[in-house]
């Protein structure tokens, strides 16, 4: 149940801070001694404008966890309840060299804001003069740092410089939006380099598509192969058909034998007297019939 409330608080913090805060309160009532639960409650309270509750929960979180990673939020919470002097004291009480880079930048921005609250504009600008202020590189903290510097420059009536830093903040934010993973990364390129890489990738994709289009299937690599195969098949079939027409089962020329047999029969008929078949033998008469016999060709024996 606590995990569900924590997940909902994390999901809703941007779009519905009030509902996220209610989930964080429910989680804190069930697991108030867990550091991350108190941290989540502090963040949602800050998002809803309850800076006193946020400050109290942040102190509890720091006492339980022993960490100073939310020190910038503590400074801003002090500012939120109208105590910029106290905010500066809280910020100066920590060892900045022991902080992570992102936390150190966030603290510098919060301290600069506290100086502005006190009307210390020049000193506010001095709070932002840190090694992480690199206008030529885009880091995860760069947009907020550049924008904070632009705000201070506007207070100093240095409009041109403020506009330049505002432009740099926009470029850095655009560069960061073009990356896939912002967590755990220390450095990101500026938007010009991001666009150049995207153009290179698009050009590479076009070359791949052209290579695929130029490639032909193996079956069509020799256009005449299928035609040659068809001709060979037709030739074999024609030869086989001709062979069946010209040869009998013994391998002899059937057509020639048939022609020779016809000629022999014709010669025999021509040689036989009275148109009888020379190869045929007379059949025995079935009964005497006036000294005449019936011939196989149906003619009478009286004809001499």
C-alpha positions, 0 to 999 in steps of 0.5 A: 500500500505504501509503495502504491501511494509513493508511485502515485505521488511520483506520477502525479507531482507534475500534473496534479501536485495536490493529489500527489501530496495526498498520496504522500501524506497517506504513505507517511502515516503508514511508514513515517520512519522511512527516509524516502517517504519523508522526502517525498512528502517534503517535495509534494508539500513544496510543490503545493506551496506549503513551505513550512511543512516542506522545511519540517519534512526536509529536516526530518529526512536529513536527520534520518538519512544523514544526507544533504542532497536536498539542501537547496530545497531547504534554502528555498523553503526558508525563502518561501516562509520569508526568511532569506537571512536564515536561508543563507545561513542554512546554505553556508552551513554545508560543505559544498565540496562534498556535494554532488555537482548537480546539488552544488549548482542547485544550492548556488541558484537558491543562494542567489535567489536569497541574495535577491530577496535581500536586495543584494543584486551584485552579490546575487550574481557573484553566487552564480560565478561557479566552475559549472557555468560553462556557456559552451556546453549543455549539462543537466543543470545548465538551463536553470543556471543560465536562466538564473543568471539572466534573471539577475542580469535583468535586475542589474539592467544589463538587458543585452547580456540577459538576453544572451544568457536567456538564449543560451538557456533555451539552446541548452534546454533544447539540447537536453530534450533531444537526449533519451536519458537525462539521469546519471549523465554528466554532460550533453552536447549543444543543440547544433551538435545534436542536429548534426548527428541527426543529419548524419544518421538520416544520411546513413539511413538513405545510403542503406536504402539505396544499397538495398534497392540496388541489390537484386535477388540471386534468382534474377542475377542471370537473366538468361538462365530461366530462358536457357533452362526452358529451351533445354527442356523444350529440346529434350521434350521434342527429341523424346517425342521424336524418338517415340514416333520413330522407334518401336519397343525393340529400337527399330524404325517402326515407320519404315517397317510399316512402309516395307510391309505395305509394299510387300503386300502390294507386290504379293497381290500383283503377283497372285493370279486373278486378284487372289491373295498370294499368301492366302491358302484356299479353304476346304470346300464345305460342300460340293457345288457343281465342280466349283469351289468358293475362293477366299476372295468370293469369286467362282472357280469356273473362271479359268 
